[in-house]
Amino acid sequence: MALDFSGQNLRGRNFKGRQDLAGANFSYADIRGANFTSANLTGANFRHIKAGLQQPWKITYLALISSLFLVLSGFFSYLTYYFLPLIFNAFSLEKQITGCTTLVLLIAFFLSTILQGVGAGLEAFAFAFTGAVAVAAFAKGGTVAAFTGAAVGGLTVAVVVIVAVAFAGVVAAFTETVAATGAIFIIAALASAVAVSFARPTSGKIIVIVIISGALALAFAVTLFSIYIGWRAMKGDEKYALIRNIAVGFAAIEGTSFCGANLTNADFTAATLKSTDFRNTILSNTCWHQAKMLDRVRPGSTYLQNSQVRQLLVTGEGQDTKFDGQKLRGINLKKANLADASFIGADLSEANLQDADLSRAKLKQTQLDGTDLTGATLTGAFIEDWGITNTTKLHGVRCEYIFMRLPTKEDPDPLRKPDNKQEAFKDGDFADFIKPIFDTLDLYHNQGVDPRAVAIAFKNLAENHPEAELEIVAMEKRGDDKILLRAKTAAGSDKSQLSAEYFDDYNQLKALSQSQQLLLVEKDKCIISLENMVDTALKQPKFYTQGDTNMSDISGINIEGSSNVSGIAGNSSIANLGTISGNVSIALNELPDATDAEKPGIKELLSQLQDAIVQSTYLSEEDKAEALEQVNTLAEAGKNPQESTKQKTAKTAITMLKGIFTGLPAVASLVEATNKLLPAISKLFGLG
């Protein structure tokens, strides 16, 4: 039974390493200062809890910060006491140079830090310092020493300013206001300046006034500078990430710690989480809805380090927001509004996207292994090269249409599916549409594709691994002389091993001469057919692809261990042409006649195709036999032309026929006949 700590005062309690807290109820509890390091908190309920620092520690830290500000303010007053009179020293040029150079270096540091961040500020200081020394090197007398002294003084001030800024951020994190920072610093600086001025033996009234005024001005300027930088850092400005990390890290000391804990499926709805440590924590499917002060936690390398992601988790609103390249593995975005959002190259593996609105979202190269998209809306999403697998859950996905490529100005609706813009996926259709490419072996070829080597290597792979149930589902032409062969595999197949074995064989075959390859092929129709398909895909992209990189029309070609291609008679020798033609005639006679004499049916169209093949003077006897086998396959499928398996068989046969007829002269009567007959046959099978 799960433990119940709901509503209890658990401040400072030690739960470190406990493994009995799975499903525990901590709702409405006060867990400030509690230690959950390395604990198993799977499914724990932290709704409305209060985490962070205990009050005694807040007081201790604030006292420490105040003391440090007193030290800093005193140091600034001393710098004012030392450098300010140098600027007005009429008797020493070197001292004037020292004072003025320090002022210039500090101005360069302040401006660069405000505009571009602390790193840029230090770079600007270093550049100005280098320039000052270079100029001084050509000067006479003690000018080099003067410049060096100025640089050292300026650098000291700059370093102190950084420290002041960091602590300003810390005070802001603790008190949620930066007013105290300014008050402490100005009062302390003024008091120190007065004390230092009157302690100077030779101080006259004017000098005292100048020093006090200068100290006050400097303290005021540095205070404003610290307040601004601290405020921007706490707001998540990436320019001041260093300052923010210092502030948050300091604030999380002795706060609530979940460091290294397992918070899978934990619920932090409406929890207050300031000064909480989540470093190295497992945050899979963790709920952060309406969590307070999530921007004040110590996130480590988790997805909480990104301000946009934190805002999305708290509000559930991410419409039209960019999350490109973000590591969001295991994130809980259930019911989130992600319409028009961009996740290009992001990792959303194992994420919870149940019922999320991903309408028109850009999901190019988005990793979705094990992602739960149950009930999500994907209408209009762009899914170019997205990384779904057989563990991606698509049950109940709502999707009317999808785009297979990102939009461009020239083509705002690239590769829409379904192709007909008047058509839409029905309930459940999208999952069925995308399912065939869940678990595929992708064999990418470049730098001179050898179709025959491809065919032999793939057949060898299928024969060597019948348990893989290899089935070609697509050929994709990518640029000139490059092709992707995509094959479906059985669940659990080692695709890495299959790919390595295939390419080892392919590269060896590619190195053989044409005559050596022919000895391997002999009269294997399976290899010849596949070779023709690859060759056609490379030479005739308009048939096999829609553009340069689109999906091929080839599908359902099942390479089995028996060396047959599904839908193709795979004998070791070519049967008598007359016998084959006779078998075709027998199969055609079993088909019903067309009801309308002016509208030929499958029987009449296939009869015309049979005659055109037999009478062709451009086809070899072997090609005629192979073509007639495909006609016979179409005749068998024509008995039930609306059955899905028969349609798939027919599509394969038509594809094979197109491959056989590739390369025939345009004047050939067979080409003219097939250009009319094959589209009509496809239409009768519901394929176009």
C-alpha positions in Angstrom: 0.0 0.0 0.0 1.3 3.4 -0.9 2.4 5.7 1.9 0.3 8.8 2.7 2.1 12.0 3.8 -0.6 14.4 2.6 -0.8 17.7 4.4 2.1 16.9 6.8 5.0 19.1 7.9 8.0 17.3 6.4 10.4 20.2 6.6 14.0 19.0 6.7 13.0 15.3 6.7 15.5 12.8 5.2 14.1 10.4 2.6 17.5 9.8 0.9 17.7 6.6 -1.1 14.3 5.2 0.0 12.8 2.8 -2.4 9.4 2.5 -0.7 8.0 5.8 -1.9 6.5 4.7 -5.2 3.0 6.1 -5.5 3.3 7.9 -2.2 0.9 10.8 -1.5 2.7 14.1 -0.5 -0.1 16.4 -1.7 -0.4 19.7 0.2 2.7 18.7 2.4 5.4 21.2 3.4 8.6 19.6 2.1 10.9 22.6 2.3 14.5 21.4 3.0 13.5 17.7 2.6 16.1 15.4 1.1 14.8 12.9 -1.6 18.2 12.2 -3.1 18.2 8.9 -5.2 14.7 8.0 -3.9 12.2 6.0 -5.9 9.2 8.4 -6.3 7.6 6.8 -9.3 4.0 7.9 -9.6 4.2 10.0 -6.4 1.7 12.7 -5.8 3.2 16.1 -5.1 0.2 18.3 -5.9 0.1 21.6 -4.1 3.3 20.9 -2.1 5.6 23.6 -0.9 9.3 23.0 -1.6 12.4 25.1 -1.3 14.4 26.6 1.7 13.3 26.5 5.3 12.9 30.0 6.9 15.9 29.8 9.2 18.2 29.1 6.2 16.6 32.1 4.3 17.5 34.4 7.2 21.0 32.9 7.4 21.6 33.4 3.7 20.2 36.9 3.7 22.5 37.9 6.6 25.5 36.4 4.7 24.5 38.3 1.6 24.2 41.6 3.5 27.6 41.1 5.1 29.1 40.4 1.7 27.5 43.6 0.3 29.0 45.5 3.1 32.5 44.2 2.2 31.8 44.9 -1.5 30.6 48.4 -0.8 33.6 49.2 1.3 35.8 48.0 -1.5 34.1 50.2 -4.0 34.5 53.1 -1.6 38.2 52.5 -1.4 38.5 52.3 -5.2 36.6 55.6 -5.4 39.0 57.0 -2.8 42.0 55.9 -4.8 41.1 56.4 -8.5 38.7 59.4 -8.5 41.3 61.9 -7.3 43.7 60.7 -10.0 41.5 62.0 -12.7 41.6 65.5 -11.2 45.3 65.4 -10.4 46.8 68.4 -12.3 50.4 67.6 -11.3 50.8 64.1 -12.7 49.9 63.1 -16.2 50.5 59.4 -15.4 47.9 59.5 -12.6 45.4 61.2 -14.9 46.0 58.5 -17.5 45.5 55.8 -14.8 42.2 57.3 -13.6 40.8 57.9 -17.1 41.9 54.5 -18.5 40.2 52.8 -15.6 37.0 54.7 -16.3 37.1 53.8 -20.0 37.7 50.1 -19.3 34.8 50.0 -16.8 32.5 51.7 -19.3 33.5 49.2 -22.0 32.8 46.4 -19.6 29.4 47.7 -18.4 28.1 48.5 -21.9 29.2 45.2 -23.4 27.8 43.2 -20.5 24.4 44.9 -20.7 24.2 44.5 -24.5 25.7 41.1 -25.0 26.3 39.4 -21.7 29.1 38.8 -19.1 31.3 36.9 -21.5 31.2 39.8 -24.1 31.9 42.3 -21.3 35.1 40.5 -20.3 36.1 40.2 -24.0 35.6 43.9 -24.5 37.6 44.6 -21.3 40.4 42.4 -22.6 40.4 44.0 -26.0 40.5 47.5 -24.5 43.3 46.4 -22.1 45.4 45.0 -24.9 44.9 48.2 -26.9 45.9 50.3 -23.9 49.1 48.4 -23.3 49.9 48.5 -27.1 49.6 52.3 -27.1 51.5 52.6 -23.8 54.4 50.5 -25.3 55.2 53.4 -27.6 54.9 56.1 -25.0 57.7 57.5 -22.9 58.5 57.3 -19.2 56.3 55.5 -16.8 53.2 55.5 -19.1 53.3 51.7 -19.4 53.2 51.4 -15.7 50.3 53.9 -15.6 48.3 51.9 -18.2 49.0 48.6 -16.4 48.0 50.0 -13.1 44.8 51.3 -14.7 44.1 47.9 -16.3 44.7 46.0 -13.0 42.4 48.4 -11.2 39.7 48.2 -13.8 39.9 44.4 -13.9 39.6 44.3 -10.1 36.5 46.5 -10.3 35.0 44.4 -13.1 35.5 41.1 -11.2 33.9 42.6 -8.1 31.0 43.9 -10.2 30.4 40.3 -11.5 30.3 39.1 -7.9 27.8 41.9 -7.0 25.6 41.0 -10.0 25.6 37.3 -9.0 24.5 38.1 -5.4 21.9 40.6 -6.7 20.4 37.7 -8.6 20.5 35.6 -5.4 18.8 38.2 -3.3 16.2 38.6 -6.1 15.6 34.9 -6.1 15.1 34.8 -2.3 13.0 37.9 -1.8 11.3 38.1 -5.2 12.4 41.8 -5.3 15.6 43.5 -6.0 14.9 46.7 -4.0 16.7 45.3 -0.9 19.8 44.8 -3.0 19.9 48.4 -4.0 19.1 49.8 -0.6 21.8 47.6 1.2 24.4 48.5 -1.4 23.8 52.2 -1.6 23.6 52.7 2.2 26.7 50.6 2.8 28.7 52.3 0.0 27.8 55.8 1.2 28.7 55.0 4.8 32.0 53.4 3.8 32.8 56.4 1.5 32.2 58.9 4.3 34.3 56.8 6.7 37.2 56.5 4.2 37.1 60.2 3.2 37.3 61.4 6.8 40.0 58.9 7.5 42.2 60.5 4.8 44.7 62.8 6.6 44.9 65.4 3.9 41.3 65.5 3.0 39.9 68.9 2.5 36.2 69.7 2.3 36.2 69.7 -1.5 38.0 66.3 -1.7 35.6 64.9 0.9 32.6 66.1 -1.1 34.1 64.8 -4.4 34.8 61.4 -2.8 31.3 61.1 -1.2 29.6 62.2 -4.4 31.7 59.8 -6.5 31.1 56.9 -4.1 27.4 57.6 -4.1 27.3 57.9 -7.9 29.4 54.7 -8.4 27.3 52.8 -5.8 24.1 53.9 -7.5 25.4 53.0 -11.0 26.7 49.6 -9.9 23.4 49.0 -8.0 21.4 49.7 -11.1 23.7 47.6 -13.2 23.5 44.7 -10.7 19.7 45.0 -10.4 19.3 45.0 -14.2 21.6 42.0 -14.8 20.2 40.1 -11.9 16.6 40.7 -13.1 17.5 39.7 -16.7 19.3 36.6 -15.5 16.3 35.5 -13.4 14.0 36.0 -16.3 16.0 33.4 -18.3 18.0 35.7 -20.6 20.6 33.5 -22.2 23.1 36.3 -22.2 23.3 36.1 -18.4 23.0 32.3 -18.0 26.3 32.3 -16.0 24.9 34.7 -13.5 21.6 32.9 -13.3 23.3 29.5 -12.7 25.3 31.0 -9.9 22.2 32.5 -8.3 20.0 29.4 -8.7 22.8 27.1 -7.5 23.4 29.1 -4.4 19.7 29.5 -3.7 19.1 25.7 -4.0 21.7 24.9 -1.3 19.9 23.3 1.7 16.6 23.6 -0.3 14.5 20.6 -1.3 16.6 18.0 -3.1 15.4 15.5 -5.7 18.9 15.0 -7.0 19.2 11.6 -8.7 15.6 10.6 -7.8 13.2 8.7 -10.0 10.1 11.0 -10.6 8.6 9.0 -13.5 4.8 9.7 -13.7 5.1 12.0 -10.6 2.5 14.8 -10.4 3.7 18.4 -9.4 0.4 20.1 -10.3 0.2 23.6 -8.6 3.3 22.8 -6.5 5.6 25.6 -5.3 9.2 24.6 -6.3 11.5 27.6 -5.7 15.1 26.5 -4.6 14.5 22.9 -5.5 17.3 20.6 -6.9 16.4 18.4 -9.9 19.9 17.6 -11.1 20.3 14.1 -12.6 16.6 13.4 -11.9 14.5 11.0 -14.0 11.6 13.2 -15.2 9.8 10.9 -17.6 6.1 11.7 -18.0 6.2 14.0 -15.0 3.3 16.5 -14.7 4.1 20.2 -14.1 0.8 21.8 -14.8 0.4 25.2 -13.1 3.6 24.6 -11.0 4.8 27.8 -9.4 8.4 29.2 -9.5 9.6 26.4 -11.8 12.0 29.0 -13.2 13.8 29.1 -9.8 14.7 25.4 -9.7 18.2 23.9 -10.2 17.5 21.9 -13.4 20.9 20.4 -14.2 20.8 18.9 -17.7 17.1 18.0 -17.7 14.6 19.6 -20.0 13.7 22.1 -17.3 16.8 24.1 -18.2 15.0 25.7 -21.2 12.7 28.6 -20.3 10.3 28.0 -23.2 9.9 24.4 -22.2 9.2 25.4 -18.6 6.5 27.8 -19.8 5.0 25.1 -21.9 4.9 22.6 -19.1 3.3 25.0 -16.7 0.7 26.5 -19.1 0.2 23.8 -21.7 0.4 26.5 -24.3 3.1 26.1 -27.0 1.3 27.3 -30.1 3.6 28.7 -32.9 6.7 28.2 -30.7 10.0 26.8 -31.8 11.5 23.8 -30.0 13.9 22.8 -32.8 16.7 20.5 -31.6 15.4 20.3 -28.0 16.0 17.2 -26.0 12.5 16.5 -24.7 12.7 12.7 -24.1 9.9 11.6 -21.7 8.3 15.0 -21.4 4.6 15.2 -20.5 2.7 17.3 -23.0 -0.7 15.7 -22.5 -3.5 17.9 -24.0 -1.0 20.6 -24.8 -1.8 23.2 -27.5 1.1 22.7 -30.0 -0.6 23.9 -33.1 1.9 25.4 -35.6 4.8 24.6 -33.2 8.2 23.5 -34.7 10.0 20.4 -33.4 12.5 20.1 -36.2 15.2 17.7 -35.1 13.8 17.5 -31.6 13.9 14.3 -29.5 10.3 13.5 -28.3 11.0 9.9 -27.7 8.9 8.3 -24.9 7.0 11.6 -24.6 3.3 11.8 -23.6 1.4 13.6 -26.3 -2.0 12.1 -25.6 -4.8 14.3 -26.9 -2.2 17.1 -27.8 -3.0 19.4 -30.7 -0.2 19.1 -33.2 -2.1 20.7 -36.1 0.3 22.0 -38.7 3.2 21.2 -36.4 6.6 20.8 -38.1 7.9 17.3 -37.2 10.8 17.0 -39.6 13.3 14.5 -38.3 11.6 14.5 -34.9 12.4 11.4 -32.9 9.2 9.7 -31.8 10.4 6.3 -30.6 8.0 5.0 -27.9 6.0 8.3 -28.0 2.3 8.1 -27.0 0.3 10.0 -29.6 -3.0 8.4 -28.6 -5.9 10.8 -29.5 -3.5 13.5 -30.7 -4.5 15.8 -33.6 -2.0 15.8 -36.5 -4.1 17.4 -39.3 -1.8 19.4 -41.5 1.4 18.4 -39.8 4.6 18.1 -41.7 6.2 14.7 -41.1 9.3 14.7 -43.4 11.7 12.0 -42.2 10.1 11.8 -38.8 11.4 9.0 -36.6 8.4 6.9 -35.7 8.9 3.2 -34.8 6.8 0.2 -34.1 6.6 1.4 -30.5 5.0 4.7 -31.4 1.4 4.7 -30.3 -1.0 6.1 -32.9 -4.3 4.8 -31.7 -7.1 7.2 -32.2 -5.0 9.8 -33.9 -7.2 12.5 -35.5 -5.8 13.5 -38.9 -7.6 14.6 -42.0 -4.5 15.1 -44.1 -0.7 15.2 -43.7 2.3 16.7 -45.6 5.3 14.6 -46.3 7.6 17.6 -46.8 8.1 21.0 -45.3 6.3 23.8 -47.2 8.1 26.3 -49.5 6.9 29.5 -51.1 6.7 27.7 -54.4 4.9 24.7 -52.9 2.9 25.5 -49.7 1.2 22.1 -49.7 4.1 19.7 -50.5 3.2 16.0 -51.0 -0.2 16.1 -49.3 -1.7 12.8 -48.3 -4.3 11.9 -49.4 -3.2 13.3 -52.8 -6.7 14.4 -53.7 -7.2 17.7 -51.9 -10.9 17.0 -51.7 -10.3 13.8 -49.8 -9.5 13.3 -46.1 -8.4 10.4 -43.9 -11.3 8.7 -42.2 -11.0 7.7 -38.5 -8.2 5.3 -38.2 -7.0 5.7 -41.8 -3.9 7.7 -40.9 -2.5 5.0 -38.6 -3.1 2.4 -41.4 -1.5 4.7 -43.9 1.7 5.3 -41.9 2.0 1.8 -40.4 3.9 0.1 -43.2 7.0 2.2 -42.6 7.1 1.7 -38.8 9.9 -0.9 -38.8 11.9 -0.7 -41.9 15.4 -1.6 -43.1 16.7 1.5 -45.0 19.4 0.7 -47.5 20.8 4.0 -48.8 23.0 3.8 -51.9 25.2 6.5 -53.4 28.2 7.1 -55.6 27.2 5.0 -58.6 24.4 2.6 -57.9 24.7 -0.8 -59.5 21.1 -2.1 -60.0 22.3 -5.7 -60.6 24.4 -5.8 -57.5 21.5 -4.4 -55.5 19.2 -7.1 -56.8 21.6 -9.9 -56.1 22.6 -8.6 -52.7 19.0 -8.2 -51.6 18.0 -11.6 -52.8 21.0 -13.1 -50.9 20.0 -11.3 -47.8 16.4 -12.5 -48.0 17.6 -16.1 -48.5 20.1 -16.0 -45.7 17.6 -14.5 -43.2 14.1 -15.9 -44.0 13.1 -15.1 -40.4 13.5 -11.4 -41.1 10.5 -11.6 -43.6 12.0 -8.9 -45.8 9.5 -7.0 -47.9 10.3 -4.1 -50.1 7.9 -1.3 -49.4 9.5 1.6 -51.2 12.2 2.9 -53.5 13.1 6.5 -53.1 15.3 8.4 -55.6 17.5 11.0 -53.9 19.3 13.3 -56.3 21.3 12.0 -59.2 22.3 8.3 -59.1 21.3 7.8 -55.4 18.6 5.6 -54.2 17.0 4.5 -50.9 15.7 0.9 -50.8 13.3 0.5 -47.9 12.3 -2.9 -46.8 9.9 -3.9 -44.0 11.2 -6.4 -41.5 9.8 -8.8 -38.9 9.6 -7.5 -35.3 12.8 -7.9 -33.4 15.0 -8.1 -36.5 18.6 -6.8 -36.0 18.5 -4.1 -38.7 22.1 -3.1 -37.9 23.3 -6.7 -38.7 21.1 -6.9 -41.8 22.4 -3.6 -43.2 26.0 -4.5 -42.5 25.7 -7.9 -44.2 23.8 -6.4 -47.2 26.4 -3.7 -47.9 29.3 -6.1 -47.4 27.8 -8.4 -50.1 26.8 -5.4 -52.3 30.3 -3.9 -52.3 31.8 -7.2 -53.2 29.3 -7.7 -56.0 29.8 -4.2 -57.3 33.5 -4.9 -57.7 32.8 -7.8 -60.0 32.8 -7.4 -63.8 29.5 -7.5 -65.7 30.3 -11.0 -67.0 31.0 -12.3 -63.5 27.7 -10.8 -62.3 25.8 -12.5 -65.2 27.2 -15.9 -64.1 25.5 -15.3 -60.7 22.3 -14.1 -62.2 21.9 -16.6 -65.0 18.2 -16.7 -65.6 16.9 -15.9 -62.1 13.8 -13.9 -62.8 13.6 -12.7 -59.3 16.9 -10.9 -59.6 16.2 -9.7 -63.1 12.9 -8.2 -62.1 14.4 -6.4 -59.1 17.3 -5.2 -61.2 14.8 -3.7 -63.7 12.9 -2.0 -61.0 16.1 -0.3 -59.5 17.3 0.6 -63.0 14.0 2.1 -63.9 13.8 4.0 -60.6 17.2 5.6 -61.4 16.5 6.3 -65.1 12.8 7.1 -65.0 12.2 9.2 -61.9 8.9 10.5 -63.3 7.4 7.1 -63.0 8.9 5.9 -59.8 9.0 9.2 -57.9 7.1 12.4 -57.7 10.0 14.8 -57.9 13.5 14.2 -56.7 13.0 12.6 -53.3 9.5 11.3 -53.1 8.2 7.9 -52.3 8.2 5.3 -55.0 5.0 3.6 -56.2 6.6 0.2 -55.7 5.2 -1.7 -52.7 4.4 -5.1 -51.5 7.2 -6.9 -53.2 7.9 -9.8 -50.9 11.3 -11.5 -51.2 11.0 -14.9 -49.7 13.6 -17.5 -49.0 12.3 -19.7 -51.9 13.9 -17.1 -54.3 10.4 -16.1 -55.6 9.1 -12.6 -55.7 5.5 -12.5 -54.6 3.2 -12.4 -57.7 6.0 -13.6 -60.0 6.6 -17.1 -61.1 10.2 -17.8 -60.1 11.2 -20.9 -62.1 14.9 -21.5 -62.8 14.2 -21.6 -66.5 11.9 -19.8 -68.9 8.8 -21.9 -69.8 7.6 -22.4 -73.3 6.1 -19.0 -74.5 3.1 -20.7 -76.1 2.3 -22.6 -72.9 2.5 -19.4 -70.8 0.3 -17.5 -73.3 -2.2 -20.4 -73.2 -2.3 -20.3 -69.4 -3.1 -16.6 -69.6 -5.9 -17.2 -72.0 -7.4 -19.8 -69.7 -7.2 -17.4 -66.8 -8.8 -14.6 -68.9 -11.7 -16.8 -69.9 -12.6 -17.3 -66.3 -13.2 -13.5 -65.9 -16.7 -12.1 -66.6 -17.3 -10.2 -69.8 -17.9 -6.4 -69.7 -21.5 -5.4 -69.3 -21.1 -2.4 -71.7 -19.5 -3.2 -75.0 -18.2 0.4 -75.2 -16.5 0.2 -71.8 -14.1 -2.7 -71.8 -13.6 -4.5 -68.4 -10.5 -6.2 -67.0 -10.9 -9.2 -69.2 -11.0 -7.2 -72.4 -8.1 -4.9 -71.4 -5.9 -7.8 -70.4 -6.7 -9.6 -73.6 -5.5 -6.5 -75.6 -2.3 -6.3 -73.5 -1.7 -10.0 -74.0 -1.9 -9.6 -77.8 0.4 -6.5 -77.8 3.0 -8.4 -75.8 2.9 -11.5 -78.0 3.1 -9.4 -81.2 5.9 -7.1 -80.1 9.1 -7.3 -82.1 11.1 -5.3 -79.5 10.8 -7.8 -76.6 13.0 -10.8 -76.2 11.4 -14.2 -75.6 12.4 -14.0 -72.0 10.9 -10.6 -71.5 7.7 -11.7 -73.3 7.4 -14.7 -71.0 8.0 -12.5 -67.9 5.4 -10.0 -69.1 2.8 -12.6 -69.8 3.3 -14.0 -66.3 2.4 -10.6 -64.9 -0.7 -10.5 -67.2 -1.6 -13.9 -65.7 -1.2 -12.6 -62.2 -3.5 -9.6 -63.1 -6.0 -12.1 -64.5 -6.0 -14.1 -61.2 -6.3 -10.9 -59.2 -9.2 -9.7 -61.5 -11.5 -12.3 -60.0 -11.8 -10.1 -56.9 -10.5 -6.7 -58.0 -11.8 -4.8 -54.9 -10.1 -7.0 -52.4 -7.2 -5.3 -50.8 -4.7 -8.2 -51.1 -5.6 -8.6 -54.8 -5.2 -4.9 -55.3 -1.7 -5.1 -53.8 -0.9 -8.0 -56.1 -2.2 -6.1 -59.1 -0.1 -3.0 -58.2 3.0 -5.1 -58.0 2.3 -6.8 -61.3 1.7 -3.4 -63.1 4.9 -2.1 -61.6 6.8 -5.1 -62.9 5.3 -4.6 -66.4 6.4 -1.0 -66.4 9.9 -2.2 -65.5 9.9 -4.7 -68.3 8.8 -2.2 -70.9 11.4 0.4 -69.8 13.8 1.3 -72.6 11.6 0.3 -75.5 11.6 2.8 -78.3 8.7 5.3 -78.1 7.6 4.3 -81.6 7.0 0.7 -80.5 3.3 -0.2 -80.7 3.6 -2.0 -77.4 4.6 1.3 -75.7 1.6 3.0 -77.2 -0.7 0.2 -76.2 0.6 0.0 -72.6 0.4 3.8 -72.2 -3.4 3.4 -72.7 -4.1 0.0 -71.2 -2.1 0.1 -67.9 -3.8 3.2 -66.5 -7.2 1.8 -67.4 -6.4 -1.5 -65.7 -5.1 0.3 -62.7 -8.4 2.3 -62.5 -10.5 -0.9 -62.6 -8.5 -2.2 -59.6 -9.1 1.0 -57.7 -5.4 2.0 -58.0 -5.8 5.3 -59.8 
